[in-house]
Amino acid sequence: MFKEIVTDVFFDLDHTLWDFEKNSAITFKKILSENNIAIQLEDFLKVYIPINLQYWKLYREEKVTKEELRYNRLKKVFDALEYKVLDEVIYKLSEDYIKYLSSFNHLFPNAKEILEYLKPNYNLHIITNGFNAVQEKKLKNSGIFNYFNSIVDSEMAGVKKPNPAIFKLALLKANAIPEKAIMIGDSIEADILGAKAVGLHTLHFNAHKESRHNYCDMIHDLNEIKKYL
């Protein structure tokens, strides 16, 4: 569909190429055990996952800082589970989480395969709301860093998706024009609507089992990108 139009493909990282939930679960299994937190991983994640998504939305909207996100998402979970944890332990867990998260490298099925397929014919790029040092480690440890010509993160841009400025910076660094670029990501708000507002083509990777919508086409496996590019 876009083969004759697109020259540059922009990917989100977390929840799109890098399997955030799987790597996050492995990380929590490690740090909860090491810090003697007597909560079943399944019970913890059931509460943590929606709270984390809520706090990332607040972070995108500039309503919480990076530090508030990292502390409060854990504090809220322990409060909800009625499990008493000292603040110093929460801060340590927060630091341990960031320390170990990028050391795990599970990608979504067909992630490397689709990058290998696209690389000969397109310029590939990353636009991520994640934190610079962490995101670079994720890319390198999972073996996909070298597929990308440019990487733009929210710390570098000073704003977060869906702010138009981060997409404009990414286009500038990639030397690309929006009419010949496509954004592929999991977040309707941050990736799809954000990119569309700047004039990029979009493709929604439905990592969260969301309902059908009319913003753009939706895929459920990264291999489906071959239908479009």
CYANA upper distance limits for C-alpha pairs under 8 A (distance plus 0.5 A):
  1 MET  CA    227 LYS  CA      7.62
  1 MET  CA    228 TYR  CA      5.14
  1 MET  CA    229 LEU  CA      7.18
  2 PHE  CA      6 VAL  CA      6.17
  2 PHE  CA    228 TYR  CA      6.01
  2 PHE  CA    229 LEU  CA      6.14
  3 LYS  CA    228 TYR  CA      7.12
  3 LYS  CA    229 LEU  CA      5.28
  5 ILE  CA    179 GLU  CA      8.25
  5 ILE  CA    180 LYS  CA      6.07
  6 VAL  CA    122 TYR  CA      8.26
  6 VAL  CA    179 GLU  CA      8.11
  6 VAL  CA    180 LYS  CA      4.78
  6 VAL  CA    181 ALA  CA      5.74
  6 VAL  CA    182 ILE  CA      7.28
  6 VAL  CA    229 LEU  CA      8.48
  7 THR  CA    121 ASN  CA      8.22
  7 THR  CA    122 TYR  CA      5.77
  7 THR  CA    123 ASN  CA      6.81
  7 THR  CA    176 ALA  CA      8.37
  7 THR  CA    180 LYS  CA      6.04
  7 THR  CA    181 ALA  CA      6.61
  8 ASP  CA    122 TYR  CA      6.02
  8 ASP  CA    123 ASN  CA      5.18
  8 ASP  CA    124 LEU  CA      6.44
  8 ASP  CA    125 HIS  CA      7.99
  8 ASP  CA    174 ALA  CA      8.48
  8 ASP  CA    176 ALA  CA      7.18
  8 ASP  CA    180 LYS  CA      7.02
  8 ASP  CA    181 ALA  CA      5.23
  8 ASP  CA    182 ILE  CA      7.08
  9 VAL  CA    122 TYR  CA      7.13
  9 VAL  CA    123 ASN  CA      6.66
  9 VAL  CA    124 LEU  CA      5.45
  9 VAL  CA    125 HIS  CA      6.66
  9 VAL  CA    181 ALA  CA      6.28
  9 VAL  CA    182 ILE  CA      5.61
  9 VAL  CA    183 MET  CA      6.71
  9 VAL  CA    184 ILE  CA      8.03
 10 PHE  CA    124 LEU  CA      6.50
 10 PHE  CA    125 HIS  CA      5.15
 10 PHE  CA    126 ILE  CA      5.92
 10 PHE  CA    127 ILE  CA      7.04
 10 PHE  CA    181 ALA  CA      7.78
 10 PHE  CA    182 ILE  CA      6.50
 10 PHE  CA    183 MET  CA      5.20
 10 PHE  CA    184 ILE  CA      6.69
 11 PHE  CA     16 THR  CA      7.96
 11 PHE  CA     17 LEU  CA      8.28
 11 PHE  CA    124 LEU  CA      8.14
 11 PHE  CA    125 HIS  CA      6.64
 11 PHE  CA    126 ILE  CA      5.37
 11 PHE  CA    127 ILE  CA      6.65
 11 PHE  CA    183 MET  CA      6.38
 11 PHE  CA    184 ILE  CA      5.45
 11 PHE  CA    185 GLY  CA      6.52
 12 ASP  CA     16 THR  CA      6.41
 12 ASP  CA     17 LEU  CA      7.73
 12 ASP  CA    126 ILE  CA      6.29
 12 ASP  CA    127 ILE  CA      5.82
 12 ASP  CA    128 THR  CA      5.94
 12 ASP  CA    183 MET  CA      8.21
 12 ASP  CA    184 ILE  CA      6.88
 12 ASP  CA    185 GLY  CA      5.43
 12 ASP  CA    186 ASP  CA      7.94
 12 ASP  CA    191 ASP  CA      7.78
 13 LEU  CA     17 LEU  CA      5.75
 13 LEU  CA     18 TRP  CA      6.17
 13 LEU  CA    126 ILE  CA      7.24
 13 LEU  CA    127 ILE  CA      7.80
 13 LEU  CA    128 THR  CA      6.51
 13 LEU  CA    185 GLY  CA      8.25
 14 ASP  CA     18 TRP  CA      5.56
 14 ASP  CA     19 ASP  CA      6.93
 14 ASP  CA     20 PHE  CA      5.93
 14 ASP  CA    128 THR  CA      8.16
 14 ASP  CA    130 GLY  CA      8.41
 15 HIS  CA     19 ASP  CA      5.93
 15 HIS  CA     20 PHE  CA      5.90
 15 HIS  CA     21 GLU  CA      7.93
 15 HIS  CA    185 GLY  CA      8.30
 15 HIS  CA    186 ASP  CA      6.68
 15 HIS  CA    207 ALA  CA      6.82
 16 THR  CA    108 PHE  CA      7.71
 16 THR  CA    184 ILE  CA      8.32
 16 THR  CA    185 GLY  CA      6.13
 16 THR  CA    186 ASP  CA      6.22
 16 THR  CA    205 PHE  CA      7.05
 16 THR  CA    207 ALA  CA      7.53
 17 LEU  CA    107 LEU  CA      6.25
 17 LEU  CA    108 PHE  CA      6.11
 17 LEU  CA    111 ALA  CA      6.19
 18 TRP  CA    105 ASN  CA      7.87
 18 TRP  CA    106 HIS  CA      6.94
 18 TRP  CA    107 LEU  CA      4.94
 18 TRP  CA    108 PHE  CA      6.56
 18 TRP  CA    138 LYS  CA      8.20
 19 ASP  CA     23 ASN  CA      6.75
 19 ASP  CA    105 ASN  CA      8.48
 19 ASP  CA    106 HIS  CA      6.21
 19 ASP  CA    107 LEU  CA      5.38
 19 ASP  CA    108 PHE  CA      5.80
 20 PHE  CA     24 SER  CA      6.25
 21 GLU  CA     25 ALA  CA      6.55
 22 LYS  CA     26 ILE  CA      6.96
 22 LYS  CA    106 HIS  CA      7.56
 23 ASN  CA     27 THR  CA      6.73
 23 ASN  CA    101 LEU  CA      7.12
 23 ASN  CA    104 PHE  CA      6.24
 23 ASN  CA    105 ASN  CA      7.34
 23 ASN  CA    106 HIS  CA      6.76
 24 SER  CA     28 PHE  CA      6.69
 24 SER  CA    101 LEU  CA      6.80
 25 ALA  CA     29 LYS  CA      6.64
 25 ALA  CA     41 LEU  CA      8.28
 25 ALA  CA     45 LEU  CA      7.79
 26 ILE  CA     30 LYS  CA      6.93
 26 ILE  CA    104 PHE  CA      8.26
 27 THR  CA     31 ILE  CA      6.79
 27 THR  CA     97 TYR  CA      6.94
 27 THR  CA    100 TYR  CA      6.79
 27 THR  CA    101 LEU  CA      6.12
 27 THR  CA    104 PHE  CA      8.21
 28 PHE  CA     32 LEU  CA      6.18
 28 PHE  CA     41 LEU  CA      7.88
 28 PHE  CA     97 TYR  CA      7.52
 29 LYS  CA     33 SER  CA      6.77
 29 LYS  CA     41 LEU  CA      6.71
 30 LYS  CA     34 GLU  CA      6.69
 31 ILE  CA     35 ASN  CA      6.46
 31 ILE  CA     93 LEU  CA      7.23
 31 ILE  CA     96 ASP  CA      7.12
 31 ILE  CA     97 TYR  CA      7.46
 32 LEU  CA     36 ASN  CA      6.56
 32 LEU  CA     37 ILE  CA      5.54
 32 LEU  CA     38 ALA  CA      8.11
 32 LEU  CA     39 ILE  CA      8.30
 32 LEU  CA     93 LEU  CA      8.25
 33 SER  CA     37 ILE  CA      6.62
 33 SER  CA     38 ALA  CA      8.21
 35 ASN  CA     89 VAL  CA      8.39
 35 ASN  CA     93 LEU  CA      8.10
 39 ILE  CA     43 ASP  CA      7.42
 39 ILE  CA     44 PHE  CA      6.99
 40 GLN  CA     44 PHE  CA      6.75
 41 LEU  CA     45 LEU  CA      6.58
 42 GLU  CA     46 LYS  CA      6.64
 43 ASP  CA     47 VAL  CA      7.29
 44 PHE  CA     48 TYR  CA      6.49
 44 PHE  CA     77 VAL  CA      7.78
 44 PHE  CA     81 LEU  CA      8.44
 45 LEU  CA     49 ILE  CA      6.17
 46 LYS  CA     50 PRO  CA      8.12
 47 VAL  CA     51 ILE  CA      7.16
 47 VAL  CA     77 VAL  CA      6.53
 47 VAL  CA     80 ALA  CA      8.10
 47 VAL  CA     81 LEU  CA      8.49
 48 TYR  CA     52 ASN  CA      6.38
 48 TYR  CA     73 ARG  CA      7.72
 48 TYR  CA     74 LEU  CA      7.88
 48 TYR  CA     77 VAL  CA      6.23
 49 ILE  CA     53 LEU  CA      6.82
 50 PRO  CA     54 GLN  CA      6.65
 51 ILE  CA     55 TYR  CA      6.71
 51 ILE  CA     73 ARG  CA      6.57
 51 ILE  CA     76 LYS  CA      8.02
 51 ILE  CA     77 VAL  CA      7.91
 52 ASN  CA     56 TRP  CA      6.67
 52 ASN  CA     73 ARG  CA      6.20
 53 LEU  CA     57 LYS  CA      6.80
 54 GLN  CA     58 LEU  CA      6.95
 55 TYR  CA     59 TYR  CA      6.57
 55 TYR  CA     64 VAL  CA      8.25
 55 TYR  CA     69 LEU  CA      6.42
 55 TYR  CA     73 ARG  CA      7.12
 56 TRP  CA     60 ARG  CA      6.64
 56 TRP  CA     69 LEU  CA      7.73
 57 LYS  CA     61 GLU  CA      6.77
 58 LEU  CA     62 GLU  CA      6.79
 58 LEU  CA     63 LYS  CA      5.60
 58 LEU  CA     64 VAL  CA      6.39
 59 TYR  CA     63 LYS  CA      6.23
 59 TYR  CA     64 VAL  CA      5.60
 59 TYR  CA     65 THR  CA      6.90
 59 TYR  CA     66 LYS  CA      7.66
 59 TYR  CA     69 LEU  CA      7.51
 60 ARG  CA    129 ASN  CA      8.36
 60 ARG  CA    160 LYS  CA      6.05
 60 ARG  CA    161 LYS  CA      7.20
 60 ARG  CA    162 PRO  CA      8.17
 64 VAL  CA     68 GLU  CA      6.30
 64 VAL  CA     69 LEU  CA      6.80
 65 THR  CA     69 LEU  CA      6.65
 66 LYS  CA     70 ARG  CA      6.80
 67 GLU  CA     71 TYR  CA      6.76
 68 GLU  CA     72 ASN  CA      6.13
 69 LEU  CA     73 ARG  CA      6.42
 70 ARG  CA     74 LEU  CA      7.58
 70 ARG  CA     94 SER  CA      6.48
 71 TYR  CA     75 LYS  CA      6.73
 71 TYR  CA     90 ILE  CA      7.25
 71 TYR  CA     91 TYR  CA      6.96
 71 TYR  CA     94 SER  CA      6.95
 72 ASN  CA     76 LYS  CA      6.34
 73 ARG  CA     77 VAL  CA      6.99
 74 LEU  CA     78 PHE  CA      6.91
 74 LEU  CA     90 ILE  CA      7.22
 74 LEU  CA     94 SER  CA      8.08
 75 LYS  CA     79 ASP  CA      6.66
 75 LYS  CA     90 ILE  CA      7.39
 76 LYS  CA     80 ALA  CA      6.54
 77 VAL  CA     81 LEU  CA      6.69
 78 PHE  CA     82 GLU  CA      6.41
 78 PHE  CA     83 TYR  CA      5.62
 78 PHE  CA     84 LYS  CA      7.32
 78 PHE  CA     85 VAL  CA      7.58
 79 ASP  CA     83 TYR  CA      6.74
 79 ASP  CA     84 LYS  CA      7.94
 85 VAL  CA     89 VAL  CA      6.97
 85 VAL  CA     90 ILE  CA      7.36
 86 LEU  CA     90 ILE  CA      7.03
 87 ASP  CA     91 TYR  CA      6.71
 88 GLU  CA     92 LYS  CA      6.72
 89 VAL  CA     93 LEU  CA      6.56
 90 ILE  CA     94 SER  CA      6.58
 91 TYR  CA     95 GLU  CA      6.75
 92 LYS  CA     96 ASP  CA      6.50
 93 LEU  CA     97 TYR  CA      6.43
 94 SER  CA     98 ILE  CA      7.03
 95 GLU  CA     99 LYS  CA      6.57
 96 ASP  CA    100 TYR  CA      6.61
 97 TYR  CA    101 LEU  CA      6.17
 98 ILE  CA    102 SER  CA      7.78
 98 ILE  CA    134 VAL  CA      7.90
 99 LYS  CA    103 SER  CA      8.42
100 TYR  CA    104 PHE  CA      7.84
102 SER  CA    134 VAL  CA      6.67
102 SER  CA    135 GLN  CA      8.00
102 SER  CA    137 LYS  CA      6.24
102 SER  CA    138 LYS  CA      5.32
102 SER  CA    141 ASN  CA      7.76
103 SER  CA    137 LYS  CA      8.01
103 SER  CA    138 LYS  CA      7.62
103 SER  CA    141 ASN  CA      7.07
104 PHE  CA    138 LYS  CA      8.24
104 PHE  CA    141 ASN  CA      7.94
104 PHE  CA    142 SER  CA      8.21
105 ASN  CA    138 LYS  CA      7.17
105 ASN  CA    141 ASN  CA      6.51
105 ASN  CA    142 SER  CA      5.05
106 HIS  CA    142 SER  CA      7.39
107 LEU  CA    111 ALA  CA      6.76
107 LEU  CA    112 LYS  CA      8.47
107 LEU  CA    142 SER  CA      7.69
108 PHE  CA    222 LEU  CA      8.34
109 PRO  CA    221 ASP  CA      7.86
109 PRO  CA    222 LEU  CA      7.70
110 ASN  CA    114 ILE  CA      6.47
110 ASN  CA    221 ASP  CA      8.09
110 ASN  CA    222 LEU  CA      6.44
110 ASN  CA    223 ASN  CA      6.46
111 ALA  CA    115 LEU  CA      6.86
111 ALA  CA    222 LEU  CA      6.80
111 ALA  CA    223 ASN  CA      8.32
112 LYS  CA    116 GLU  CA      6.57
112 LYS  CA    144 ILE  CA      7.53
113 GLU  CA    117 TYR  CA      6.67
113 GLU  CA    223 ASN  CA      8.28
114 ILE  CA    118 LEU  CA      6.57
114 ILE  CA    222 LEU  CA      7.20
114 ILE  CA    223 ASN  CA      6.57
114 ILE  CA    225 ILE  CA      7.99
114 ILE  CA    226 LYS  CA      8.29
115 LEU  CA    119 LYS  CA      6.31
115 LEU  CA    147 TYR  CA      7.33
116 GLU  CA    120 PRO  CA      8.09
116 GLU  CA    147 TYR  CA      8.36
118 LEU  CA    122 TYR  CA      6.35
118 LEU  CA    124 LEU  CA      8.35
118 LEU  CA    229 LEU  CA      8.16
119 LYS  CA    123 ASN  CA      7.19
119 LYS  CA    124 LEU  CA      7.28
119 LYS  CA    147 TYR  CA      7.26
123 ASN  CA    148 PHE  CA      7.88
123 ASN  CA    149 ASN  CA      7.01
124 LEU  CA    147 TYR  CA      7.21
124 LEU  CA    148 PHE  CA      5.40
124 LEU  CA    149 ASN  CA      6.32
124 LEU  CA    150 SER  CA      7.92
125 HIS  CA    148 PHE  CA      5.45
125 HIS  CA    149 ASN  CA      6.15
125 HIS  CA    150 SER  CA      5.51
125 HIS  CA    151 ILE  CA      6.30
125 HIS  CA    174 ALA  CA      7.94
126 ILE  CA    148 PHE  CA      7.43
126 ILE  CA    150 SER  CA      6.97
126 ILE  CA    151 ILE  CA      5.15
126 ILE  CA    152 VAL  CA      6.59
126 ILE  CA    153 ASP  CA      8.46
127 ILE  CA    151 ILE  CA      6.64
127 ILE  CA    152 VAL  CA      5.44
127 ILE  CA    153 ASP  CA      6.29
127 ILE  CA    166 ILE  CA      8.32
127 ILE  CA    167 PHE  CA      8.06
127 ILE  CA    170 ALA  CA      7.38
128 THR  CA    151 ILE  CA      8.45
128 THR  CA    152 VAL  CA      6.92
128 THR  CA    153 ASP  CA      5.23
128 THR  CA    154 SER  CA      6.94
128 THR  CA    161 LYS  CA      8.17
129 ASN  CA    153 ASP  CA      6.00
129 ASN  CA    154 SER  CA      5.28
129 ASN  CA    155 GLU  CA      8.26
129 ASN  CA    160 LYS  CA      6.13
129 ASN  CA    161 LYS  CA      6.90
130 GLY  CA    134 VAL  CA      7.85
130 GLY  CA    135 GLN  CA      6.62
130 GLY  CA    153 ASP  CA      6.78
130 GLY  CA    154 SER  CA      7.07
130 GLY  CA    155 GLU  CA      8.41
131 PHE  CA    135 GLN  CA      6.44
131 PHE  CA    153 ASP  CA      7.26
131 PHE  CA    154 SER  CA      7.50
131 PHE  CA    155 GLU  CA      6.80
132 ASN  CA    136 GLU  CA      6.74
132 ASN  CA    153 ASP  CA      6.66
132 ASN  CA    154 SER  CA      8.34
132 ASN  CA    155 GLU  CA      6.93
132 ASN  CA    156 MET  CA      7.96
133 ALA  CA    137 LYS  CA      6.90
134 VAL  CA    138 LYS  CA      6.82
135 GLN  CA    139 LEU  CA      6.80
136 GLU  CA    140 LYS  CA      6.69
136 GLU  CA    145 PHE  CA      8.06
137 LYS  CA    141 ASN  CA      6.28
138 LYS  CA    142 SER  CA      6.48
139 LEU  CA    143 GLY  CA      6.77
139 LEU  CA    144 ILE  CA      5.87
139 LEU  CA    145 PHE  CA      5.16
140 LYS  CA    144 ILE  CA      6.67
140 LYS  CA    145 PHE  CA      5.46
140 LYS  CA    146 ASN  CA      8.45
144 ILE  CA    148 PHE  CA      8.24
149 ASN  CA    174 ALA  CA      7.74
150 SER  CA    170 ALA  CA      8.28
150 SER  CA    173 LYS  CA      7.26
150 SER  CA    174 ALA  CA      6.70
151 ILE  CA    170 ALA  CA      8.09
152 VAL  CA    156 MET  CA      7.06
152 VAL  CA    157 ALA  CA      7.61
152 VAL  CA    166 ILE  CA      8.07
152 VAL  CA    169 LEU  CA      8.12
152 VAL  CA    170 ALA  CA      6.34
153 ASP  CA    157 ALA  CA      6.83
153 ASP  CA    160 LYS  CA      8.41
153 ASP  CA    166 ILE  CA      8.31
154 SER  CA    158 GLY  CA      6.20
154 SER  CA    159 VAL  CA      5.83
154 SER  CA    160 LYS  CA      5.35
154 SER  CA    161 LYS  CA      7.93
154 SER  CA    166 ILE  CA      7.45
155 GLU  CA    159 VAL  CA      7.52
155 GLU  CA    160 LYS  CA      8.48
157 ALA  CA    165 ALA  CA      7.73
157 ALA  CA    166 ILE  CA      5.96
157 ALA  CA    169 LEU  CA      7.38
158 GLY  CA    166 ILE  CA      8.35
159 VAL  CA    163 ASN  CA      6.89
159 VAL  CA    165 ALA  CA      7.42
159 VAL  CA    166 ILE  CA      6.75
160 LYS  CA    166 ILE  CA      6.93
161 LYS  CA    166 ILE  CA      6.89
161 LYS  CA    167 PHE  CA      8.10
161 LYS  CA    190 ALA  CA      5.35
161 LYS  CA    191 ASP  CA      7.21
161 LYS  CA    194 GLY  CA      6.77
162 PRO  CA    166 ILE  CA      8.27
162 PRO  CA    189 GLU  CA      7.10
162 PRO  CA    190 ALA  CA      4.76
162 PRO  CA    191 ASP  CA      6.98
162 PRO  CA    193 LEU  CA      7.47
162 PRO  CA    194 GLY  CA      4.53
162 PRO  CA    195 ALA  CA      7.71
163 ASN  CA    167 PHE  CA      7.95
163 ASN  CA    194 GLY  CA      6.96
164 PRO  CA    168 LYS  CA      6.70
164 PRO  CA    194 GLY  CA      6.97
164 PRO  CA    195 ALA  CA      8.03
164 PRO  CA    197 ALA  CA      7.64
164 PRO  CA    198 VAL  CA      6.73
165 ALA  CA    169 LEU  CA      6.58
166 ILE  CA    170 ALA  CA      6.66
167 PHE  CA    171 LEU  CA      6.65
167 PHE  CA    194 GLY  CA      8.33
167 PHE  CA    195 ALA  CA      7.20
167 PHE  CA    198 VAL  CA      7.63
168 LYS  CA    172 LEU  CA      6.64
168 LYS  CA    198 VAL  CA      7.98
169 LEU  CA    173 LYS  CA      6.64
170 ALA  CA    174 ALA  CA      6.55
171 LEU  CA    175 ASN  CA      6.34
171 LEU  CA    176 ALA  CA      5.53
171 LEU  CA    177 ILE  CA      6.85
171 LEU  CA    178 PRO  CA      7.67
172 LEU  CA    176 ALA  CA      7.00
176 ALA  CA    180 LYS  CA      7.68
176 ALA  CA    181 ALA  CA      7.45
177 ILE  CA    181 ALA  CA      6.92
178 PRO  CA    182 ILE  CA      8.06
178 PRO  CA    198 VAL  CA      7.48
178 PRO  CA    199 GLY  CA      5.80
178 PRO  CA    200 LEU  CA      5.08
178 PRO  CA    201 HIS  CA      7.99
179 GLU  CA    199 GLY  CA      6.82
179 GLU  CA    200 LEU  CA      6.37
179 GLU  CA    201 HIS  CA      7.62
180 LYS  CA    200 LEU  CA      7.92
180 LYS  CA    201 HIS  CA      8.35
181 ALA  CA    200 LEU  CA      6.02
181 ALA  CA    201 HIS  CA      6.67
182 ILE  CA    200 LEU  CA      5.89
182 ILE  CA    201 HIS  CA      4.89
182 ILE  CA    202 THR  CA      5.71
182 ILE  CA    203 LEU  CA      7.82
183 MET  CA    191 ASP  CA      7.42
183 MET  CA    192 ILE  CA      7.63
183 MET  CA    195 ALA  CA      6.92
183 MET  CA    200 LEU  CA      7.08
183 MET  CA    201 HIS  CA      6.76
183 MET  CA    202 THR  CA      5.28
183 MET  CA    203 LEU  CA      6.83
184 ILE  CA    191 ASP  CA      7.69
184 ILE  CA    192 ILE  CA      8.12
184 ILE  CA    202 THR  CA      6.43
184 ILE  CA    203 LEU  CA      5.40
184 ILE  CA    204 HIS  CA      6.40
184 ILE  CA    205 PHE  CA      7.11
185 GLY  CA    191 ASP  CA      5.93
185 GLY  CA    192 ILE  CA      7.43
185 GLY  CA    203 LEU  CA      7.40
185 GLY  CA    204 HIS  CA      6.03
185 GLY  CA    205 PHE  CA      5.93
186 ASP  CA    191 ASP  CA      7.32
186 ASP  CA    204 HIS  CA      6.27
186 ASP  CA    205 PHE  CA      5.29
186 ASP  CA    206 ASN  CA      6.13
186 ASP  CA    207 ALA  CA      6.37
186 ASP  CA    208 HIS  CA      8.12
187 SER  CA    191 ASP  CA      5.69
187 SER  CA    192 ILE  CA      7.02
187 SER  CA    204 HIS  CA      8.00
188 ILE  CA    192 ILE  CA      5.28
188 ILE  CA    193 LEU  CA      6.49
188 ILE  CA    204 HIS  CA      7.64
189 GLU  CA    193 LEU  CA      5.77
189 GLU  CA    194 GLY  CA      6.98
190 ALA  CA    194 GLY  CA      5.79
190 ALA  CA    195 ALA  CA      8.34
191 ASP  CA    195 ALA  CA      6.30
192 ILE  CA    196 LYS  CA      6.54
192 ILE  CA    202 THR  CA      6.37
192 ILE  CA    203 LEU  CA      7.70
192 ILE  CA    204 HIS  CA      7.18
192 ILE  CA    215 TYR  CA      8.02
192 ILE  CA    216 CYS  CA      8.36
193 LEU  CA    197 ALA  CA      6.59
193 LEU  CA    215 TYR  CA      8.18
194 GLY  CA    198 VAL  CA      7.48
195 ALA  CA    199 GLY  CA      7.02
195 ALA  CA    200 LEU  CA      5.85
195 ALA  CA    201 HIS  CA      7.86
195 ALA  CA    202 THR  CA      7.44
196 LYS  CA    200 LEU  CA      5.68
196 LYS  CA    201 HIS  CA      6.92
196 LYS  CA    202 THR  CA      7.23
202 THR  CA    216 CYS  CA      6.75
202 THR  CA    217 ASP  CA      8.19
203 LEU  CA    216 CYS  CA      6.51
203 LEU  CA    217 ASP  CA      6.06
203 LEU  CA    218 MET  CA      6.50
203 LEU  CA    219 ILE  CA      7.88
204 HIS  CA    216 CYS  CA      7.28
204 HIS  CA    217 ASP  CA      6.77
204 HIS  CA    218 MET  CA      5.14
204 HIS  CA    219 ILE  CA      6.66
205 PHE  CA    218 MET  CA      6.47
205 PHE  CA    219 ILE  CA      5.54
205 PHE  CA    220 HIS  CA      6.40
205 PHE  CA    221 ASP  CA      7.85
205 PHE  CA    222 LEU  CA      7.85
206 ASN  CA    210 GLU  CA      6.94
206 ASN  CA    218 MET  CA      6.94
206 ASN  CA    219 ILE  CA      6.50
206 ASN  CA    220 HIS  CA      5.82
207 ALA  CA    220 HIS  CA      7.42
212 ARG  CA    218 MET  CA      8.27
219 ILE  CA    224 GLU  CA      6.69
219 ILE  CA    225 ILE  CA      8.00
220 HIS  CA    224 GLU  CA      7.94
221 ASP  CA    225 ILE  CA      8.47
224 GLU  CA    228 TYR  CA      8.16
225 ILE  CA    229 LEU  CA      6.66
